[in-house]
Amino acid sequence: MRRVSTRYLSLYAASLSCALVLSAGCTVGPNYNRPAASVPAKWDTTAPWVEAAPMDNLPKGAWWSVFHDDKLNDLEQQALDANQDLKVSVARLQQARASAAVQVSTLFPTFGLVPNTNQPSAERVRESAGRVLSSSITSSTAFTQNTYALPFAVNYEVDLFGQRRRSIESAQASYQASAADLENVRLVITAELAGEYFTLRQQDTEIGILNRTVDALEKGLELVEARHKGGVASGLDVAQEETFLDTARTQAILLQQQRKQFEDAIAVLIGKPAPDFHLGANELNSEPPPLALGLPSDLLERRPDIAEAERLMAATNAQIGVAKAAYYPSLNLFGATGWQTSSIGSLLSSSSIFWALGANVAQDIFSGGARRAQVQFASAGYDANVASYRGTVLNAFREVQDSVTGLTVLQQAQQAQQKAVDSARRTLDISTDRYKGGLVNYLDVVTAQQNLLADEQELAIIRGQRLVTSVLLVKALGGGWDSSSLSAVAVHAKLKDIVTP
C-alpha cells in the first residue's frame, strides 16, 4: 500500500494552486484580430440602384420567394430536404462539432481504471520454497497467496501555457467555419436550382414562340398554296414557306432536348432520379424583384463564404499558439486510489484502501528543430488563409458588381428588344398585306417572318438572362444571411456531456 506524507500533500497542493493560477493567465501565441481587406467606398451603379440596408426585402433563408413562383418555392424546399451535397455538408458540420467537443473535453480530468499496471485483478500465486530472498538468503518455506485489486486513477494536465485553450479556440473556429460552409452550400444549391429553373422556363418560352410561329406558318402556307393553285403565286413562294416552316419545327424539336437536360439537372438538385422527374411546361411570367445593394462593407458580414474564410483564419491563428506552447514544459497531476487485499471478503473494507498523489513535469530540451518547424508551418498556414480570405472578399465584390452591371444592361436591352419585336411584327403585317395586294413577292413576307421569330427568341433569352442574373445578384449578396448567427455556433461543456462515457 502506498502512502504520502503531510509534507508531500502540502507541496502537491501548492503546486496545484500555482498551476491553476498560471493556467488562468498565460496563453502563448498571437491573439486573433481580423486582418483588413480592401473594401470599395461604394458600388459603381446608376439609377435605380440604391445603397439601402442590404437584402432587407429578402426573407431570411427563403430568398427565392421574392420571385412569387409557387413551383420554384416547392422545388427549393425539396432541394433543402433531399439534396445530397447538402447532406454531405450537414454531416461535415456534425463532424466539426464532435471535433470541437473532443477539444473541450480536455478541460476536465480523466477518471477511470488504471491502465496497464494495477488493473482490476484477482490472482492466486504459490511461491516456491527455494526462492531467493536476498543475495545470501534463500527461503525454505513455500506459501500460497491471494491478491485482489480494484484500482482507479485520476489524471489532469494543467494548461500552463494555453496549449489546450488554443486548441479549443481553433476547434471552435473550425466548427463555425463548417457552419458557414453549410450555409454557403445551401445558398449555392438554391441559387443553382433557381438559375436552372428560370433557364428552363426561358426555353419553354422559346418553344412556345416556335410553336406559335409554326401555327402561323401553316396558315401562311395554306394561303400561298391557294394562291398558287389560282395561278397568282409561284411554286417558289410555296417552297420558301415550306422551308421556313420545317426549320421552325426542327428548332422546336432541338429545344426539347436542351430542355430535358435542364429538367434532369433540376432532378439531381432536388434528390430525385432523372427518369422519374418531369416538370410541366410554363412560359416566363416573372420579373426580377427590386433589390437593395447595401454598402460594400456590409458584404463582409452577409456572405457565408467570406465568413467561412474568416473563421478559418481564426482557426489557423490559434494553431500558432498550439505550436508555440511546445516550447514550454507541461505539468501533469495524477492520483490513484482503490482497494487491494488478500481476501475477497475484505476487498471493500476501509482497511483495504490505498491511494497516491503526484505530479510530473515534462519538457523536450532538444527536438531537432521540430518545434521551430511546427511554428513555421502554423504561421505559413495562417498567411495562406489570410490571402485566401482577401481573395474571397475581392471575388465577392466582383460578383456583385458584375451582376449589377449585367442587370442594368439587360434591362436596357429588354426595352430595346421589345421595340424591335414590335417593329418586326408591324413589318410582317405590312409585308403580308402588300403581298396579298400583289405589290411584293413572297420573299419579303418570309424575311419578315424570320426577323420576327429571331427578335422574339432574343427577347425571351434576355428575359431569362435577367432572371438568372437577378438570382446571381441575390447569391452574391449572401441570400439574406448574416454572420451574426455564427456566434451561437459553439460547443459548451455541459454536465451530461462530462459524465457521459
C-alpha positions in Angstrom: 0.0 0.0 0.0 1.4 3.4 -1.0 1.4 6.4 1.5 2.3 10.0 1.2 3.4 12.4 4.0 1.7 15.6 5.1 4.6 17.5 3.8 4.2 15.9 0.4 0.5 16.8 0.4 1.3 20.4 1.1 3.8 20.6 -1.7 1.2 19.0 -4.0 -1.5 21.5 -3.0 0.9 24.4 -3.5 1.9 23.1 -7.0 -1.7 22.7 -7.9 -2.6 26.2 -6.8 0.3 27.6 -8.7 -0.6 25.6 -11.8 -4.2 26.9 -11.7 -3.1 30.5 -11.4 -0.7 30.1 -14.3 -3.2 28.3 -16.5 -5.7 31.1 -16.0 -3.4 33.9 -17.1 -0.7 32.6 -19.5 -1.6 31.8 -23.1 1.2 31.9 -25.7 0.7 32.7 -29.3 -0.9 35.7 -31.1 -4.4 36.8 -30.1 -6.7 36.9 -33.2 -7.7 40.1 -34.9 -9.4 40.0 -38.3 -6.9 41.2 -41.0 -8.0 44.2 -43.1 -9.3 43.6 -46.6 -9.6 46.2 -49.4 -13.2 47.4 -49.4 -14.5 49.9 -52.1 -16.3 53.0 -50.8 -19.4 52.4 -53.0 -20.7 50.4 -55.9 -20.3 51.5 -59.5 -24.0 51.9 -60.2 -26.6 54.1 -61.8 -30.3 54.5 -61.1 -32.5 52.8 -59.9 -29.9 51.1 -57.7 -29.7 52.4 -54.1 -27.4 51.7 -51.2 -30.1 50.8 -48.6 -29.9 48.2 -45.8 -28.8 45.1 -47.7 -31.3 42.4 -48.5 -33.9 43.8 -46.1 -36.5 43.0 -48.8 -35.5 39.3 -48.8 -37.0 36.7 -46.4 -34.2 35.3 -44.3 -33.4 31.9 -45.7 -36.2 31.5 -48.3 -34.9 34.3 -50.5 -36.4 32.7 -53.6 -39.9 33.6 -52.5 -39.4 37.2 -53.8 -40.0 35.8 -57.3 -43.5 34.8 -56.4 -43.4 31.5 -58.2 -45.1 28.7 -56.3 -43.4 25.9 -58.4 -40.0 27.4 -57.6 -40.8 27.6 -53.9 -41.8 23.9 -54.0 -38.6 22.8 -55.8 -36.4 24.8 -53.4 -38.0 23.1 -50.4 -37.4 19.7 -52.0 -33.8 20.6 -52.6 -33.4 21.6 -48.9 -34.9 18.3 -47.8 -33.2 15.9 -50.2 -30.1 17.4 -51.9 -27.2 15.0 -51.4 -24.5 17.7 -51.4 -26.3 19.4 -48.7 -26.5 16.2 -46.6 -22.7 15.9 -47.0 -22.2 19.4 -45.6 -24.6 18.6 -42.7 -22.5 15.5 -41.9 -19.3 17.5 -42.0 -20.8 20.1 -39.7 -21.6 17.3 -37.2 -18.0 16.1 -37.5 -16.7 19.6 -36.8 -18.9 19.9 -33.7 -17.7 16.5 -32.5 -14.1 17.5 -33.0 -14.7 20.7 -31.0 -16.4 18.7 -28.3 -13.3 16.4 -28.1 -11.1 19.5 -27.5 -13.5 21.0 -24.9 -13.4 17.6 -23.0 -9.6 18.2 -22.3 -10.6 20.9 -19.9 -11.6 18.2 -17.4 -9.6 15.4 -15.7 -9.9 11.8 -16.8 -11.1 9.2 -14.3 -11.1 5.5 -14.8 -9.4 2.2 -14.2 -5.7 2.3 -14.0 -4.3 1.2 -17.4 -1.5 -1.3 -17.8 -0.5 -1.6 -14.1 -2.6 -2.4 -11.1 -5.5 -3.3 -13.2 -8.6 -4.8 -11.6 -7.5 -8.3 -10.9 -7.9 -11.5 -8.9 -4.7 -13.5 -8.6 -3.7 -16.7 -6.6 0.1 -17.3 -6.5 2.2 -20.0 -5.0 5.8 -19.1 -4.1 8.4 -21.9 -4.1 10.4 -22.9 -1.0 13.7 -22.3 -2.8 13.1 -18.8 -3.9 15.9 -16.3 -3.4 15.1 -13.6 -0.8 18.4 -11.8 -1.0 22.0 -12.4 -2.1 22.7 -14.6 0.9 19.3 -15.8 2.0 17.1 -18.4 0.4 13.6 -19.2 1.6 12.9 -22.7 2.9 9.1 -22.3 3.1 6.6 -22.4 0.3 3.4 -20.5 0.6 0.3 -19.6 -1.4 -1.2 -16.1 -1.6 -4.3 -14.5 -2.9 -4.4 -10.9 -4.2 -7.5 -8.9 -5.2 -7.3 -5.3 -6.5 -9.8 -2.7 -7.7 -7.8 0.5 -8.6 -8.9 3.8 -10.1 -6.9 6.8 -11.4 -7.4 10.5 -12.0 -5.2 12.4 -14.4 -5.1 16.1 -15.3 -2.7 18.0 -17.4 -2.5 21.7 -16.3 -2.8 24.1 -19.2 0.1 26.2 -18.1 0.7 28.0 -21.4 -2.6 27.7 -23.1 -2.0 24.9 -25.5 -5.4 23.3 -24.8 -7.1 26.7 -24.8 -5.6 27.5 -28.2 -6.6 24.0 -29.4 -10.2 24.6 -28.2 -10.2 28.1 -29.8 -9.0 26.6 -33.1 -11.6 23.8 -33.0 -14.5 26.2 -32.2 -13.4 28.4 -35.1 -13.3 25.4 -37.4 -16.8 24.4 -36.2 -18.0 27.9 -37.1 -16.3 27.7 -40.4 -18.1 24.4 -41.1 -21.4 26.1 -40.2 -20.7 28.9 -42.6 -19.7 26.4 -45.3 -23.1 24.7 -44.8 -24.8 28.0 -45.3 -22.7 28.6 -48.4 -23.5 25.2 -49.8 -27.2 25.8 -49.1 -27.0 29.2 -50.9 -25.1 27.8 -53.9 -27.6 24.9 -54.3 -30.7 27.0 -54.0 -29.2 29.6 -56.4 -28.2 27.0 -58.9 -31.7 25.5 -58.7 -33.3 28.9 -59.3 -31.0 29.6 -62.2 -31.7 26.2 -63.8 -35.4 26.7 -63.3 -35.6 30.1 -64.9 -33.4 28.9 -67.8 -35.8 26.0 -68.3 -38.7 28.5 -68.3 -36.9 30.6 -70.9 -36.7 27.5 -73.1 -40.4 26.9 -72.5 -41.0 30.5 -73.8 -38.8 29.9 -76.9 -40.6 26.6 -77.6 -43.9 28.4 -77.2 -42.7 31.1 -79.7 -41.7 28.4 -82.2 -45.0 26.6 -81.8 -46.9 29.8 -82.4 -44.7 30.5 -85.4 -45.3 27.1 -86.8 -49.1 27.6 -86.4 -48.8 31.0 -88.2 -46.6 29.5 -90.9 -49.0 26.6 -91.5 -51.8 29.2 -92.1 -49.5 31.2 -94.3 -48.7 28.1 -96.3 -52.4 27.4 -96.8 -52.7 31.0 -98.2 -49.7 30.6 -100.5 -50.9 27.2 -101.8 -54.3 28.6 -102.5 -52.9 31.5 -104.4 -50.6 29.1 -106.2 -53.5 26.9 -107.3 -55.2 30.1 -108.5 -52.2 31.0 -110.6 -51.4 34.1 -108.5 -48.4 32.8 -106.6 -45.4 30.8 -107.9 -44.1 27.5 -106.7 -41.1 29.4 -105.3 -43.4 31.1 -102.8 -44.7 27.7 -101.7 -41.2 26.3 -101.4 -39.9 29.3 -99.3 -42.8 29.0 -96.9 -42.4 25.2 -96.5 -38.6 25.6 -95.9 -39.2 28.2 -93.1 -41.9 26.0 -91.6 -39.7 22.9 -91.5 -36.9 25.0 -90.0 -39.1 26.2 -87.2 -40.3 22.7 -86.4 -36.7 21.5 -86.3 -35.7 24.3 -83.8 -38.6 23.4 -81.6 -37.6 19.7 -81.5 -34.0 20.5 -80.7 -35.0 22.9 -77.9 -37.0 20.0 -76.3 -33.7 18.1 -76.0 -32.0 21.0 -74.3 -35.0 21.5 -72.0 -34.7 17.9 -70.9 -31.1 18.4 -69.9 -32.1 21.3 -67.6 -35.0 19.2 -66.2 -32.6 16.4 -65.4 -30.2 18.9 -63.7 -33.1 20.1 -61.5 -33.9 16.4 -60.7 -30.4 15.9 -59.3 -30.6 19.1 -57.2 -33.8 18.0 -55.6 -32.6 14.5 -55.0 -34.7 12.6 -57.5 -33.8 10.2 -60.3 -33.9 12.0 -63.6 -36.2 9.4 -65.4 -38.8 9.9 -62.7 -38.9 13.7 -62.7 -40.9 15.7 -65.1 -41.7 19.4 -65.0 -44.7 20.8 -66.9 -44.1 23.5 -69.5 -44.8 27.1 -68.4 -43.5 30.2 -70.1 -41.8 33.0 -68.3 -44.1 35.1 -66.2 -41.8 36.6 -63.6 -39.8 39.8 -63.4 -36.7 40.4 -61.4 -37.5 41.7 -57.9 -36.2 45.1 -56.7 -33.0 44.6 -54.6 -31.2 46.9 -52.3 -27.4 46.6 -52.5 -26.3 47.9 -49.2 -22.8 49.3 -48.7 -19.8 47.3 -49.9 -18.6 46.9 -46.3 -21.9 45.1 -45.4 -20.9 42.3 -47.8 -18.2 41.1 -45.3 -21.0 40.2 -42.9 -23.5 38.9 -45.5 -21.6 36.3 -47.4 -21.2 32.8 -45.8 -18.1 32.1 -47.9 -16.4 35.2 -46.5 -17.4 34.2 -43.0 -16.0 30.7 -43.6 -12.7 32.1 -44.9 -12.6 34.4 -41.9 -13.2 31.6 -39.4 -10.5 29.5 -41.0 -8.1 32.4 -40.4 -9.1 32.4 -36.7 -8.5 28.6 -36.5 -5.1 28.7 -38.1 -4.1 31.7 -35.9 -4.9 29.6 -32.8 -2.7 26.8 -34.2 0.3 29.1 -33.9 -0.3 29.3 -30.2 -0.6 25.5 -30.0 2.8 25.1 -31.8 4.5 27.7 -29.6 3.3 26.1 -26.4 5.5 23.1 -27.3 8.5 25.3 -26.2 7.3 25.3 -22.6 7.0 22.5 -20.0 3.9 20.5 -19.3 2.6 19.7 -15.8 0.6 16.6 -15.2 -1.2 15.9 -12.0 -2.3 12.4 -11.1 -3.9 10.4 -8.4 -4.7 6.8 -7.8 -6.9 5.0 -5.3 -8.8 1.8 -4.9 -8.9 -1.4 -2.8 -6.3 -4.1 -2.5 -6.4 -7.2 -0.2 -5.6 -10.8 0.1 -9.2 -11.7 1.0 -12.0 -11.0 -1.3 -14.3 -10.7 1.7 -12.5 -7.7 2.9 -11.9 -6.1 -0.5 -14.2 -3.1 0.0 -13.3 -2.5 3.6 -11.7 0.8 4.7 -8.5 -1.0 5.7 -8.0 -2.2 2.1 -8.0 1.3 0.6 -4.8 2.6 -1.0 -4.1 6.0 -2.6 -1.4 8.0 -4.1 -1.0 11.6 -5.3 1.7 13.0 -7.6 2.8 15.4 -10.3 5.4 15.4 -13.0 6.9 17.9 -15.3 8.0 17.2 -18.9 9.9 19.3 -21.3 11.8 18.5 -24.5 15.1 20.3 -24.4 16.3 19.3 -27.9 13.8 18.4 -30.7 16.0 18.6 -33.8 14.2 21.8 -34.9 10.8 20.1 -34.9 9.2 22.8 -32.7 10.5 25.6 -34.8 9.3 23.9 -37.9 5.8 23.4 -36.4 5.6 27.1 -35.6 6.7 28.0 -39.1 4.2 25.6 -40.5 1.3 27.1 -38.5 2.4 30.6 -39.4 2.5 29.8 -43.1 -0.9 28.2 -42.8 -2.3 31.4 -41.3 -0.7 33.6 -44.0 -2.2 31.3 -46.6 -5.7 31.7 -45.1 -5.3 35.5 -44.9 -4.6 35.6 -48.6 -7.5 33.2 -49.3 -9.8 35.5 -47.2 -8.8 38.6 -49.0 -9.2 36.8 -52.4 -12.7 35.7 -51.4 -13.6 39.3 -50.5 -12.3 40.6 -53.8 -14.2 37.9 -55.7 -17.4 38.8 -53.8 -17.1 42.4 -54.8 -16.6 41.3 -58.4 -19.7 39.1 -58.4 -21.9 41.8 -57.0 -20.6 44.4 -59.5 -20.9 42.0 -62.4 -24.5 41.2 -61.5 -25.5 44.8 -61.0 -23.9 45.8 -64.3 -25.5 42.8 -66.0 -29.0 43.6 -64.8 -28.6 47.3 -65.8 -27.5 46.3 -69.3 -30.1 43.6 -69.7 -32.9 45.9 -68.6 -32.0 48.4 -71.2 -31.6 45.6 -73.8 -35.0 44.2 -73.0 -36.6 47.6 -73.6 -34.8 48.0 -76.9 -35.6 44.4 -77.9 -39.2 44.8 -77.2 -39.3 47.7 -79.6 -37.5 45.5 -82.1 -40.2 42.8 -81.7 -43.0 45.4 -82.1 -41.3 46.8 -85.2 -40.8 43.3 -86.7 -44.5 42.4 -86.1 -45.6 45.6 -87.9 -43.2 44.8 -90.7 -44.7 41.3 -91.1 -48.3 42.7 -91.1 -47.4 45.3 -93.8 -45.5 42.7 -95.9 -48.4 40.3 -95.8 -50.9 43.0 -96.8 -48.7 44.1 -99.6 -48.2 40.5 -100.8 -52.0 40.0 -100.8 -52.2 43.2 -102.9 -49.7 41.9 -105.3 -47.2 44.7 -104.6 -44.3 42.5 -103.4 -43.2 38.9 -103.8 -43.4 36.3 -101.0 -39.7 36.6 -100.2 -40.5 39.8 -98.3 -43.1 38.0 -96.2 -40.7 35.2 -95.4 -38.0 37.6 -94.5 -40.3 39.5 -92.2 -41.4 36.2 -90.6 -37.8 35.2 -90.0 -36.9 38.5 -88.4 -39.9 38.4 -86.1 -39.1 34.9 -84.9 -35.4 35.9 -84.3 -36.4 39.0 -82.4 -39.0 37.2 -80.3 -36.4 34.5 -79.4 -33.9 37.1 -78.5 -36.4 38.8 -76.2 -37.1 35.6 -74.5 -33.4 35.0 -74.0 -32.9 38.4 -72.5 -35.8 38.0 -70.1 -34.4 34.6 -69.0 -31.0 36.1 -68.5 -32.4 39.0 -66.4 -34.0 36.5 -64.0 -30.9 34.3 -63.8 -28.7 37.4 -63.3 -31.1 38.5 -60.6 -30.6 35.1 -58.9 -26.8 35.6 -59.2 -27.1 39.0 -57.5 -29.1 37.6 -54.6 -26.4 34.9 -54.2 -23.6 37.4 -54.5 -25.2 39.5 -51.7 -25.5 36.4 -49.4 -29.1 35.5 -49.8 -30.2 37.4 -46.7 -27.8 35.5 -44.5 -26.0 37.3 -41.6 -22.7 36.1 -40.0 -24.0 37.1 -36.6 -25.8 33.8 -36.5 -22.3 32.1 -36.1 -22.0 33.5 -32.6 -24.4 30.8 -31.4 -22.3 28.0 -33.0 -20.0 26.8 -30.2 -19.6 23.8 -28.0 -20.1 24.4 -24.3 -19.3 22.0 -21.6 -22.4 20.5 -20.0 -22.7 18.2 -17.0 -24.4 15.4 -19.0 -21.6 15.6 -21.6 -18.9 15.5 -19.0 -20.2 12.4 -17.2 -21.4 10.5 -20.3 -18.8 7.9 -21.5 
